[in-house]
């Protein structure tokens, strides 16, 4: 059923026939376990959850709260990142763009903008190109792409510049047992020094590429350096 949902809209179909065998198949995939044909509570939950899950309701409740914070802070932009939740791996792209479209419409009521960022360890949209593709499909004038040098270059290692340490020994390929965070997630959270301070990602290349487009907006420097205190102590004053 998930293949029907993903493929048919691209051919122009807007309505599909929903046969009963589709429901147990979809529910089993959605819950990650076998769902019997007579397990009506699970079938009902699977049919309703994609558009009305508690997680989704909580996410939009938090977004409405952030609208108030944006107003109070005197800014006009909300930044959101792509998701690393395993549950989103098989989510139809129409649901992803639909949620982003609804969020963009919520923000447009206040003339606010939405900035969408790829996370290099995300289950969906881990690259800037994938995030840009989603942004274009959303089709709202107040949504744009948020570029981060680490997230953009973190999928394409290079030897020039730097905003991430080489990890020695390398991370395990498996998610962290305690937190479920994937290896690139740990890399992002603990191994991002200031540029030219021990890292190796092509920060300068990314910045030059952005400036080449004619961009003249703000640049924000994000540093998540687990070695910062070891190198500089806890004093930010110049030596």
C-alpha positions as CSV (number, residue, x, y, z in Angstrom):
1,X,0.0,0.0,0.0
2,X,2.8,2.4,0.8
3,X,4.1,2.0,-2.8
4,X,0.7,2.9,-4.2
5,X,0.6,6.0,-2.0
6,X,4.1,7.0,-3.1
7,X,3.8,6.2,-6.8
8,X,0.2,6.9,-7.9
9,X,0.2,10.7,-7.2
10,X,3.2,11.1,-9.5
11,X,1.2,9.7,-12.4
12,X,-1.7,12.2,-11.8
13,X,-4.0,10.0,-9.7
14,X,-5.6,11.8,-6.8
15,X,-7.9,8.9,-5.6
16,X,-7.2,5.2,-5.1
17,X,-9.3,2.2,-4.2
18,X,-8.6,1.0,-0.7
19,X,-9.0,-2.8,-0.5
20,X,-9.1,-4.6,2.8
21,X,-5.8,-6.6,2.2
22,X,-4.1,-3.2,2.0
23,X,-4.9,-2.4,5.6
24,X,-3.1,-5.3,7.4
25,X,-0.1,-4.8,5.0
26,X,0.1,-1.1,5.7
27,X,-0.5,-1.5,9.5
28,X,2.2,-4.2,9.8
29,X,4.7,-1.9,8.1
30,X,3.5,1.1,10.1
31,X,3.8,-0.6,13.5
32,X,6.8,-2.9,12.6
33,X,5.0,-6.1,13.6
34,X,2.5,-8.5,12.0
35,X,-1.1,-7.1,12.3
36,X,-3.9,-9.7,12.0
37,X,-6.8,-9.0,9.7
38,X,-9.2,-9.0,12.7
39,X,-7.0,-6.7,14.9
40,X,-9.5,-3.8,14.4
41,X,-8.0,-1.4,17.0
42,X,-4.6,-1.6,15.3
43,X,-6.1,-1.3,11.8
44,X,-8.1,1.7,12.9
45,X,-5.0,3.3,14.5
46,X,-2.9,2.7,11.4
47,X,-5.5,4.2,9.2
48,X,-5.9,7.3,11.3
49,X,-2.4,7.8,12.7
50,X,-0.7,9.1,9.6
51,X,-2.7,12.3,9.6
52,X,-3.6,12.5,13.3
53,X,-0.9,11.0,15.4
54,X,-0.1,12.3,18.9
55,X,3.5,13.0,17.8
56,X,2.2,15.1,14.9
57,X,-0.3,17.0,17.1
58,X,2.5,17.6,19.6
59,X,4.8,18.9,16.9
60,X,2.3,21.4,15.7
61,X,1.4,22.5,19.2
62,X,5.1,23.3,19.8
63,X,5.2,25.1,16.4
64,X,2.3,27.3,17.5
65,X,4.2,28.0,20.7
66,X,7.2,29.1,18.7
67,X,5.1,31.5,16.7
68,X,4.6,33.4,19.9
69,X,8.3,33.3,20.7
70,X,9.1,34.5,17.2
71,X,6.8,37.5,17.7
72,X,8.3,38.3,21.1
73,X,11.9,38.0,19.8
74,X,11.3,40.4,17.0
75,X,12.3,38.0,14.2
76,X,10.3,36.5,11.4
77,X,11.9,33.1,10.7
78,X,11.5,29.6,12.1
79,X,14.2,27.1,11.4
80,X,13.3,23.3,11.3
81,X,15.5,20.4,10.5
82,X,14.9,17.1,8.7
83,X,14.1,14.2,10.9
84,X,16.3,11.3,12.1
85,X,13.3,9.3,13.4
86,X,13.3,5.7,12.1
87,X,9.5,6.0,11.7
88,X,9.9,8.6,8.9
89,X,11.9,6.3,6.6
90,X,8.9,5.0,4.7
91,X,6.7,8.0,5.1
92,X,5.2,9.0,1.7
93,X,6.8,12.2,0.4
94,X,3.2,13.7,0.1
95,X,2.9,13.6,3.9
96,X,6.3,15.3,4.4
97,X,5.5,18.1,2.0
98,X,1.9,18.3,3.3
99,X,3.2,18.8,6.9
100,X,5.7,21.4,5.7
101,X,3.0,23.2,3.7
102,X,0.7,23.3,6.7
103,X,3.5,24.7,8.9
104,X,4.4,27.3,6.2
105,X,0.7,28.3,6.0
106,X,0.6,28.7,9.8
107,X,3.6,31.0,9.7
108,X,2.3,33.0,6.8
109,X,-0.7,34.1,8.9
110,X,1.9,36.2,10.8
111,X,4.0,37.0,7.7
112,X,6.7,34.7,9.1
113,X,9.1,32.5,7.1
114,X,10.1,28.9,7.3
115,X,13.8,27.7,6.9
116,X,14.2,24.0,6.2
117,X,17.6,22.4,7.0
118,X,19.0,19.0,6.0
119,X,20.6,17.0,8.8
120,X,23.4,14.8,7.4
121,X,22.4,11.9,9.6
122,X,18.6,12.2,8.9
123,X,16.5,9.3,7.8
124,X,14.9,11.6,5.1
125,X,16.5,14.6,3.4
126,X,20.1,14.0,4.6
127,X,21.6,16.2,1.8
128,X,21.0,19.8,0.9
129,X,19.8,18.6,-2.6
130,X,17.1,16.4,-1.0
131,X,16.0,19.1,1.3
132,X,15.8,21.6,-1.6
133,X,13.7,19.1,-3.5
134,X,11.2,19.0,-0.6
135,X,11.2,22.8,-0.4
136,X,10.3,23.1,-4.0
137,X,7.5,20.5,-3.8
138,X,6.0,22.4,-0.8
139,X,5.4,25.3,-3.2
140,X,5.0,28.1,-0.7
141,X,6.7,31.5,-1.1
142,X,7.6,31.7,2.6
143,X,9.7,28.5,2.8
144,X,13.3,28.3,1.8
145,X,16.4,26.2,2.2
146,X,18.6,26.6,5.3
147,X,22.3,25.8,4.5
148,X,24.7,24.6,7.1
149,X,28.3,24.0,6.2
150,X,28.6,20.9,8.4
151,X,25.3,19.4,7.3
152,X,26.1,20.1,3.7
153,X,29.7,18.9,3.7
154,X,29.2,16.2,6.3
155,X,28.0,13.8,3.6
156,X,31.0,14.7,1.3
157,X,34.3,14.6,3.2
158,X,37.2,16.6,1.8
159,X,40.6,17.8,2.9
160,X,40.2,21.5,2.7
161,X,39.2,23.9,5.5
162,X,37.4,22.3,8.5
163,X,34.5,22.4,10.9
164,X,34.6,18.7,12.1
165,X,37.3,16.6,13.6
166,X,38.4,13.3,12.1
167,X,37.3,10.8,14.8
168,X,39.9,8.3,15.9
169,X,39.0,5.5,16.3
170,X,36.0,5.9,13.9
171,X,32.5,5.7,15.2
172,X,30.7,2.4,15.1
173,X,28.3,2.2,12.2
174,X,25.4,1.3,14.6
175,X,23.3,3.8,16.5
176,X,24.2,4.6,20.1
177,X,22.7,2.0,22.4
178,X,21.6,4.5,25.0
179,X,20.2,7.4,22.9
180,X,19.6,5.8,19.5
181,X,21.6,8.7,17.9
182,X,23.3,7.6,14.6
183,X,27.1,8.1,14.1
184,X,26.8,11.3,12.1
185,X,24.6,12.6,14.9
186,X,27.3,12.2,17.5
187,X,29.8,13.7,15.0
188,X,27.5,16.7,14.7
189,X,26.9,17.2,18.5
190,X,30.5,16.8,19.8
191,X,33.1,17.2,17.1
192,X,32.5,20.6,15.4
193,X,35.3,23.1,16.2
194,X,35.7,26.6,15.0
195,X,36.9,26.8,11.3
196,X,40.6,26.2,10.9
197,X,40.8,24.9,14.5
198,X,41.6,21.2,13.9
199,X,38.7,20.2,11.6
200,X,38.8,19.1,8.0
201,X,35.5,19.8,6.2
202,X,35.5,22.2,3.2
203,X,33.9,25.1,5.0
204,X,35.5,27.7,2.8
205,X,34.3,26.0,-0.4
206,X,30.7,25.9,0.9
207,X,30.8,29.6,2.0
208,X,32.2,30.6,-1.4
209,X,29.6,28.6,-3.2
210,X,26.8,30.3,-1.2
211,X,28.3,33.8,-1.8
212,X,28.6,33.1,-5.5
213,X,24.7,32.8,-5.7
214,X,24.5,36.5,-4.6
215,X,23.4,35.8,-1.1
216,X,23.9,38.7,1.2
217,X,22.0,37.6,4.4
218,X,23.2,36.5,7.8
219,X,25.8,33.8,8.5
220,X,25.6,32.0,11.9
221,X,28.5,30.1,13.4
222,X,27.6,26.9,15.2
223,X,30.3,25.3,17.3
224,X,29.7,22.0,19.1
225,X,33.2,21.3,20.3
226,X,33.6,18.6,22.9
227,X,37.3,19.5,23.2
228,X,36.8,23.3,23.6
229,X,37.3,23.4,27.4
230,X,40.3,21.1,27.1
231,X,41.9,23.5,24.6
232,X,40.8,26.9,25.9
233,X,39.4,26.4,29.4
234,X,36.1,28.0,30.4
235,X,37.2,31.6,29.7
236,X,36.1,33.3,26.5
237,X,38.1,36.4,27.1
238,X,41.1,37.0,24.8
239,X,44.4,35.9,26.2
